[in-house]
Amino acid sequence: MSDQAAFVPDDFDVPLELAGEGFRLEPLGEQHNERDLAAWGGSIAHVRATPGFGGSKWPPEEGMSAEDNRRDLARHAGDFAARTGFTYSVLDGDDVIGCVYVYPAKEGGSPRPVHVSSWVRADRAALDEPLYEAVSRWLAEVWPFEPGRVVYAAR
């Protein structure tokens, strides 16, 4: 992939953590499978009602098996390793309480817009806005995205 077409520049050190008030982010991986599945599986209606998820088919109303969820996490981890998209677990200690996704938008443009979405469990709904604010600052201050390029549904 050429630098011009790359989602992030080759010399950009992708952050592996963001700590905020009541949460921290770390790259999503298969090690989160059971806790991730429980987090979104118990909050399907809440996640679907979160800004940025309207009209989405995720999470599936019928849920999914642990093996299907593991495959989904492995895909996200592969994207992270390939630097084509970045998914983070939102954690409180070791407890998965949400997720943050940073991916190139499907629609074109040059440079292509960055689509960001996040959700938290229903029982952590009060964290949605602080997470949004912290991630928005982090993207503006640390990530190499040009102003106005990031599309992240406001809270």
N, C-alpha and C positions, 0 to 999 in steps of 0.2 A: 504494500500500500504506500503510495507516495505521501510525503508530508502534507501536500495540499489537500489530499483526500482523507487524511487521518482524522479520526475523531478527536484525539489529543496528540500534541506533538510527541515525537519519540523521546525527546529529552525531558518531558514532564514527569516528575515523580508523583504518581497517583497516590493521594493520601490513603492511609490504611486505617485512620481513625478520626473521629470527631467526637469530642466530649462536650456535652451540654448539661444544662440543669435537669437532672432526673433521667438522663439517657446518655448512651454513647453509641457510635456507629462502628461497625467492623464489617469487612467484606463478607457477604453471604456465601455460605458453602454448605456442603452436605452434612457437616457436623451440626448444623442448626435444624436438620430435617424435622425431628419430632416436635421441637419447641415452635418452629415456624408453622407447621401444619396446625398445631393446637391454637396458635395465635390468630391466624386468619380464619381457620375453620370455625372458631367460636365467635367470629365477628363479621360474617359474610355480608349481612345487610348493612352494617356500619361501614365496612370498607367500600362497598358499592356506592354508598351515599357520600363518600369523601370527595371533596373537589378534585377533579382530574380523573376520576374513575367513572363518571357518568357515561352511560352507553357502552361501557366495557363489558366484555364477557368474563373478566376476571374480577374477583374470584368466582369460580363456577358455583352456582347455587346448590348443586348436588354434592359439592366438595370433591375430594379426590383421594385416591389411595396413598398410603405412605410412600410406596414405590414410585408412583407418578409424581408426587411432590419432590422426592429425592432427585428424580431425573430433571425436573424443572430447576432445582437448586444447582445441579451439576451444569446445566446449560448456562445459567447466570454466572457461575464461577468460571466457566470457559470463556464467556464474553469478557469478564474482568481480566483474565490472564491474557487474552488476545487484544485487550485495550479497545474493544468495540462497544462496550457498554459497562456500566458499573452499578452493581446492586449491593446495598449495605443492609445488614440486619440492624434494627434499632433494639438495643438491649438495655435492660435495667439489671445490673449484675449479670447473671447468666440467663435471665429470663428474656425471651424474645417478645417484644411488645409492639413491633412494627417493622416497616421496610422502607427504604429509599431507593429509587431507581433513577439513574442518570444515563440516558440513551440518546443517540441521534434521532431527531424527529423523522417520521416517515416522509413528510413533505420535504421537497427539495429546497434549493436555495444555495447560495454560496456566500459565506459558509453555511452549511446546513444548520438549522436551528437545533437546540438541545432541548429535549423533552425531559422534564423532571416530574416525578410523582412520588408521593409518600402516603403511608397510612399508618395508623396505630390501632391497637385493639380497642374495642368498645369501652372496656373498663379503664382505658387510659386516654379517653377522648380529650380531656383537658390538655394533654400534651401535644395535640395536633398543631395548634398555632405556634407554640414555642419551638417545636421541631421545624416547622415551615420557616420561621424567622431565622433560626440558627443555620439551617441548610442554605437559605437564600444568601446570607452573609458569607458563608463558607465558599459558595460557588463564585461570588463576586470577588472575594479577597484572595482565594487560593488557587482556584481553577483557571485555566487559560482561555476561558470563553469571553468573547467580546460583549460589551454592554448591549443589552437588547436582544441577544441571541438566545437567552434561556427562557423557555416557556414552562412556567410552574404555576398551576392554578392557585390563585390567592385564597387565603383563609379569611 
